[in-house]
Amino acid sequence: MTSIPKNFKASMQISFKNTSVSTHSPIAKCICSALKPDIDLSSYSREKIKISSDSSNVFIEIWADNIPSLRANINSYLRLINTSYKCITN
């Protein structure tokens, strides 16, 4: 099996510092754990995705071999984060 070069990279930091939600766990950690299964499934795809969090930020790094794939993954994960946030806060 040959390795596909990952020539393009995007790094994102989404902050949840000013949220007024009273939950037992910080929102960023909840969102990170909600996205982990999706990231584990993406290990079979051509892109590489890494996600982590601290108490108030979600960090995502995406590597792809072309710009359209990178853009599609960025949009997908931003939508997933937005949906997760809405589920937690409502």
Backbone as a printed PyTorch tensor [residue, N CA C, xyz], in Angstrom:
tensor([[[  0.8440,  -1.1800,   0.0000],
         [  0.0000,   0.0000,   0.0000],
         [  0.8820,   1.2330,   0.0000]],

        [[  0.5780,   2.1490,  -0.8830],
         [  1.3790,   3.3610,  -0.9570],
         [  0.7530,   4.4650,  -0.1370]],

        [[  1.5940,   5.3280,   0.3400],
         [  1.1270,   6.4480,   1.1550],
         [  0.8010,   7.6360,   0.2570]],

        [[ -0.3230,   8.2790,   0.5190],
         [ -0.7230,   9.4550,  -0.2450],
         [ -0.1440,  10.6850,   0.4400]],

        [[  0.5910,  11.5020,  -0.2990],
         [  1.1510,  12.6950,   0.3400],
         [  0.0420,  13.6540,   0.7630]],

        [[  0.1550,  14.1590,   1.9500],
         [ -0.8230,  15.1090,   2.4760],
         [ -0.2150,  16.5130,   2.3490]],

        [[ -0.4320,  17.1300,   1.1990],
         [  0.2230,  18.3880,   0.8910],
         [ -0.4700,  19.6170,   1.4620]],

        [[ -1.7150,  19.4890,   1.8540],
         [ -2.4740,  20.6410,   2.3220],
         [ -2.9500,  20.3970,   3.7480]],

        [[ -2.8690,  21.4490,   4.5660],
         [ -3.2320,  21.3140,   5.9760],
         [ -4.0430,  22.5250,   6.4200]],

        [[ -5.0470,  22.2710,   7.2370],
         [ -5.8230,  23.3370,   7.8680],
         [ -5.8270,  23.0880,   9.3670]],

        [[ -5.6220,  24.1460,  10.1260],
         [ -5.7000,  24.0760,  11.5900],
         [ -6.7730,  25.0430,  12.0430]],

        [[ -7.6780,  24.5470,  12.8850],
         [ -8.7720,  25.3870,  13.3890],
         [ -8.8100,  25.3280,  14.9000]],

        [[ -9.1650,  26.4500,  15.4870],
         [ -9.4070,  26.5320,  16.9240],
         [-10.7540,  27.2080,  17.1020]],

        [[-11.6950,  26.4890,  17.6950],
         [-13.0230,  27.0210,  17.9530],
         [-13.1400,  27.2140,  19.4520]],

        [[-13.4260,  28.4410,  19.8460],
         [-13.4530,  28.7920,  21.2640],
         [-14.8830,  28.8650,  21.7810]],

        [[-15.0860,  28.3720,  23.0000],
         [-16.3820,  28.4080,  23.6770],
         [-16.2510,  29.1000,  25.0280]],

        [[-15.4500,  30.1440,  25.0880],
         [-15.1630,  30.8110,  26.3620],
         [-16.3370,  31.6080,  26.9040]],

        [[-17.1290,  32.2140,  26.0520],
         [-18.1830,  33.1140,  26.5120],
         [-19.5600,  32.4770,  26.4920]],

        [[-19.6130,  31.1670,  26.5940],
         [-20.9140,  30.5170,  26.6020],
         [-21.4740,  30.4890,  28.0160]],

        [[-22.7630,  30.6400,  28.1150],
         [-23.4040,  30.6780,  29.4290],
         [-24.2600,  29.4340,  29.6500]],

        [[-23.6920,  28.2890,  29.3660],
         [-24.4130,  27.0310,  29.5350],
         [-23.9300,  26.3720,  30.8110]],

        [[-24.8670,  25.9470,  31.6290],
         [-24.4700,  25.2750,  32.8670],
         [-24.5110,  23.7680,  32.6410]],

        [[-23.3650,  23.2120,  32.3070],
         [-23.2430,  21.7640,  32.1520],
         [-22.1650,  21.2760,  33.1000]],

        [[-22.1730,  20.0010,  33.3770],
         [-21.1680,  19.4410,  34.2630],
         [-19.8110,  19.3400,  33.5820]],

        [[-19.7990,  19.1540,  32.2640],
         [-18.5540,  19.0730,  31.5170],
         [-18.4280,  20.3000,  30.6330]],

        [[-17.2270,  20.7550,  30.4070],
         [-17.0510,  21.8840,  29.4880],
         [-17.5470,  21.5290,  28.0820]],

        [[-18.1040,  22.4950,  27.4090],
         [-18.6870,  22.2820,  26.0900],
         [-17.6590,  21.7490,  25.1020]],

        [[-16.4600,  22.3060,  25.1260],
         [-15.4340,  21.8840,  24.1690],
         [-15.1180,  20.3950,  24.3080]],

        [[-15.0130,  19.9160,  25.5220],
         [-14.7120,  18.4980,  25.7290],
         [-15.8830,  17.6190,  25.2810]],

        [[-17.1020,  18.0710,  25.5090],
         [-18.2810,  17.3150,  25.0550],
         [-18.3140,  17.2290,  23.5320]],

        [[-18.0360,  18.3340,  22.8690],
         [-18.0370,  18.3460,  21.4080],
         [-16.9250,  17.4560,  20.8720]],

        [[-15.7680,  17.5260,  21.4880],
         [-14.6420,  16.6970,  21.0620],
         [-14.9830,  15.2180,  21.1750]],

        [[-15.5680,  14.8200,  22.2800],
         [-15.9190,  13.4090,  22.4440],
         [-17.0760,  13.0100,  21.5220]],

        [[-17.9440,  13.9470,  21.1620],
         [-19.0190,  13.6370,  20.2250],
         [-18.4800,  13.4110,  18.8120]],

        [[-17.4030,  14.0900,  18.4580],
         [-16.8320,  13.9570,  17.1170],
         [-15.8270,  12.8200,  16.9860]],

        [[-15.3320,  12.2980,  18.0970],
         [-14.3200,  11.2370,  18.0580],
         [-14.7480,  10.0240,  17.2120]],

        [[-15.9700,   9.4960,  17.3610],
         [-16.3460,   8.3350,  16.5340],
         [-16.2870,   8.6250,  15.0370]],

        [[-16.6770,   9.8340,  14.6440],
         [-16.6190,  10.2120,  13.2390],
         [-15.1700,  10.2740,  12.7590]],

        [[-14.2830,  10.7560,  13.6090],
         [-12.8600,  10.8460,  13.2540],
         [-12.2690,   9.4410,  13.1470]],

        [[-12.6820,   8.5380,  14.0320],
         [-12.1890,   7.1660,  13.9570],
         [-12.6150,   6.5030,  12.6480]],

        [[-13.8230,   6.7940,  12.1860],
         [-14.2830,   6.2480,  10.9110],
         [-13.5250,   6.8560,   9.7390]],

        [[-13.0820,   8.0930,   9.8810],
         [-12.3700,   8.7480,   8.7930],
         [-10.9520,   8.2220,   8.6220]],

        [[-10.4870,   7.3860,   9.5350],
         [ -9.1410,   6.8350,   9.4020],
         [ -9.0170,   5.9380,   8.1730]],

        [[-10.1450,   5.5200,   7.6190],
         [-10.1270,   4.7090,   6.4100],
         [-10.1580,   5.5510,   5.1410]],

        [[-10.2960,   6.8570,   5.2650],
         [-10.3650,   7.7210,   4.0930],
         [ -8.9750,   8.2300,   3.7240]],

        [[ -8.9290,   9.0220,   2.6930],
         [ -7.6550,   9.5310,   2.2010],
         [ -7.1580,  10.7320,   2.9950]],

        [[ -8.0180,  11.3510,   3.7650],
         [ -7.6310,  12.5010,   4.5660],
         [ -7.2560,  12.0600,   5.9780]],

        [[ -6.4600,  12.8730,   6.6390],
         [ -6.1120,  12.6070,   8.0390],
         [ -6.6820,  13.7450,   8.8750]],

        [[ -7.3460,  13.3960,   9.9680],
         [ -7.9830,  14.3840,  10.8270],
         [ -7.5940,  14.1230,  12.2660]],

        [[ -7.2470,  15.1810,  12.9700],
         [ -6.8770,  15.0850,  14.3830],
         [ -7.7140,  16.1050,  15.1450]],

        [[ -8.2970,  15.6800,  16.2620],
         [ -9.1120,  16.5780,  17.0800],
         [ -8.6760,  16.4710,  18.5280]],

        [[ -8.6800,  17.6040,  19.2100],
         [ -8.3750,  17.6330,  20.6390],
         [ -9.1020,  18.8260,  21.2410]],

        [[ -9.0810,  18.8940,  22.5690],
         [ -9.7480,  20.0140,  23.2360],
         [ -9.0840,  20.2920,  24.5700]],

        [[ -9.3290,  21.4960,  25.0560],
         [ -9.0300,  21.8210,  26.4410],
         [-10.3550,  22.2580,  27.0550]],

        [[-10.3340,  22.9660,  28.1250],
         [-11.5990,  23.2860,  28.8000],
         [-12.5110,  24.2090,  27.9970]],

        [[-11.9720,  25.0260,  27.0880],
         [-12.8340,  25.9600,  26.3720],
         [-12.5750,  26.0430,  24.8710]],

        [[-11.7350,  25.1770,  24.3110],
         [-11.4140,  25.2250,  22.8870],
         [-11.4300,  23.8300,  22.2800]],

        [[-11.8500,  23.7770,  21.0140],
         [-11.7270,  22.5610,  20.2210],
         [-10.6840,  22.8530,  19.1520]],

        [[ -9.7240,  21.9550,  19.0020],
         [ -8.6600,  22.1030,  18.0200],
         [ -8.8020,  20.9930,  16.9870]],

        [[ -8.8140,  21.3770,  15.7110],
         [ -8.9290,  20.3960,  14.6370],
         [ -7.8220,  20.6620,  13.6260]],

        [[ -7.1600,  19.5970,  13.2160],
         [ -6.1780,  19.6640,  12.1430],
         [ -6.6100,  18.6760,  11.0710]],

        [[ -6.5900,  19.1370,   9.8200],
         [ -6.9970,  18.3070,   8.6980],
         [ -5.8980,  18.3520,   7.6460]],

        [[ -5.4900,  17.1680,   7.1840],
         [ -4.5260,  17.0530,   6.1030],
         [ -5.2230,  16.3950,   4.9260]],

        [[ -4.9880,  16.9180,   3.7220],
         [ -5.5750,  16.3270,   2.5230],
         [ -4.5880,  16.4730,   1.3630]],

        [[ -4.8290,  15.6790,   0.3250],
         [ -3.9290,  15.7340,  -0.8180],
         [ -4.3860,  16.7210,  -1.8880]],

        [[ -5.5620,  17.3410,  -1.6930],
         [ -6.0040,  18.3800,  -2.6380],
         [ -6.9080,  19.3810,  -1.9260]],

        [[ -7.0330,  20.5500,  -2.5100],
         [ -7.8010,  21.6520,  -1.9060],
         [ -9.2980,  21.3250,  -1.7970]],

        [[ -9.9480,  20.7690,  -2.8320],
         [-11.3830,  20.4710,  -2.6780],
         [-11.6840,  19.5170,  -1.5140]],

        [[-10.8450,  18.5130,  -1.3100],
         [-11.0590,  17.6030,  -0.1760],
         [-10.8650,  18.3070,   1.1510]],

        [[ -9.8550,  19.1480,   1.2160],
         [ -9.6010,  19.9100,   2.4410],
         [-10.7850,  20.8180,   2.7540]],

        [[-11.2700,  21.5170,   1.7620],
         [-12.4090,  22.4230,   1.9350],
         [-13.6680,  21.6710,   2.3530]],

        [[-13.9240,  20.5360,   1.7320],
         [-15.1070,  19.7410,   2.0750],
         [-15.0400,  19.2580,   3.5240]],

        [[-13.8670,  18.8290,   3.9640],
         [-13.7110,  18.3760,   5.3450],
         [-13.8500,  19.5210,   6.3380]],

        [[-13.3030,  20.6720,   6.0140],
         [-13.4530,  21.8420,   6.8960],
         [-14.9280,  22.1650,   7.0730]],

        [[-15.6600,  22.2410,   5.9590],
         [-17.0920,  22.5590,   6.0360],
         [-17.8570,  21.4950,   6.8210]],

        [[-17.5340,  20.2370,   6.6100],
         [-18.2300,  19.1550,   7.3230],
         [-18.0170,  19.2470,   8.8220]],

        [[-16.7760,  19.4450,   9.2410],
         [-16.5040,  19.4930,  10.6780],
         [-17.0410,  20.7610,  11.3270]],

        [[-17.0610,  21.8720,  10.6020],
         [-17.6790,  23.0710,  11.1690],
         [-19.1830,  22.8670,  11.3670]],

        [[-19.8240,  22.1970,  10.4240],
         [-21.2550,  21.8870,  10.5730],
         [-21.4930,  20.9250,  11.7370]],

        [[-20.6520,  19.9100,  11.8650],
         [-20.7980,  18.9610,  12.9700],
         [-20.6080,  19.6410,  14.3220]],

        [[-19.6430,  20.5370,  14.4000],
         [-19.4150,  21.2760,  15.6500],
         [-20.6120,  22.1620,  15.9610]],

        [[-21.1350,  22.8390,  14.9570],
         [-22.2980,  23.7000,  15.1640],
         [-23.5020,  22.8830,  15.6270]],

        [[-23.7340,  21.7400,  15.0010],
         [-24.8550,  20.8830,  15.3930],
         [-24.6730,  20.3450,  16.8060]],

        [[-23.4690,  19.9190,  17.1300],
         [-23.1840,  19.4300,  18.4850],
         [-23.4150,  20.5270,  19.5160]],

        [[-22.9630,  21.7160,  19.2150],
         [-23.1410,  22.8510,  20.1410],
         [-24.6330,  23.1190,  20.3630]],

        [[-25.4120,  23.1170,  19.2800],
         [-26.8420,  23.3690,  19.4170],
         [-27.5260,  22.2760,  20.2440]],

        [[-27.0960,  21.0270,  20.0830],
         [-27.6690,  19.9400,  20.8670],
         [-27.3400,  20.0890,  22.3500]],

        [[-26.1460,  20.5190,  22.6530],
         [-25.7240,  20.6770,  24.0560],
         [-26.4410,  21.8570,  24.7190]],

        [[-26.5890,  22.9390,  23.9840],
         [-27.1140,  24.1610,  24.6000],
         [-28.6420,  24.2410,  24.6160]],

        [[-29.3060,  23.3820,  23.8740],
         [-30.7890,  23.4270,  23.8660],
         [-31.3820,  22.3800,  24.7660]]])
